[in-house]
Amino acid sequence: MDKLPSIQFAFFCIPAANDGKRDVAKFCRDQMNFASTVWNPKGPPEKGGPVGFTWDNNLRPVTDKDNHFKLIEFTPDGSPKALQLVKENWTVQAGPIIPVFVCYAAWDKLRDGGDKPREGLMKGFTLTKRGNPWFTGDRAILVFITTAQVHTLAHELAHWFGFTHADAKDAPGNVGQEGGGGTHLLDEQYHAMMRWANQADFRNRLNRVKVE
């Protein structure tokens, strides 16, 4: 089995998350390091070999007039702000690249309760079609710096690669379990990552050949 291409991460940061109270670059590195440790295969070489997670150490600034994106609201009908944030700052690029938006805080009407938006407990959210019928546009991961834990990105990657909390409910300690914190991978999770990375890399190489 061929070794996987490296998966690149593109980190974006809204101004409210980079307010000088936190070391955002260290936050991103810690998220990357934990995710890289969890999502590397733990088994024989035929599983595919180590997966390279890379980041260019560039924090891409997001223009946020009047702190519009400081609080991202989620309701059963969706999250217009989250979709707008990604639409204004990210377009899918060739290759295995995952956009991660470092945000300030979120409010989930169902989990945090109430009718008035406020800073809630959500740690991260992955914008994908599965489980989110309201989703449109390009996929992205959001992590909320005021609540995220070191394992948040690793957990959100399970959603990026197509898994829901229900998929991990019978796998104690799995990275995809609700609440995060797990460090174990199911074979199908690792293979889903492998398929996604190889397909994205193949499309990238095919596009280069067409251009040439």
Secondary structure by P-SEA (a helix, b strand, c coil): cccccbbbbbbbbcccccccccaaaaaaaaaaaaaaaaaccccccccccbbbbbbcccccccccccccccbbbbcccccaaaaaaaaacccccccbbbbbbbcccccccccccccccccccccccccccccccccccccbbbbbccccccaaaaaaaaaaacccccccccccccccccccccccccaaaaaaaaaaaaaaaaaaaaaaaaac
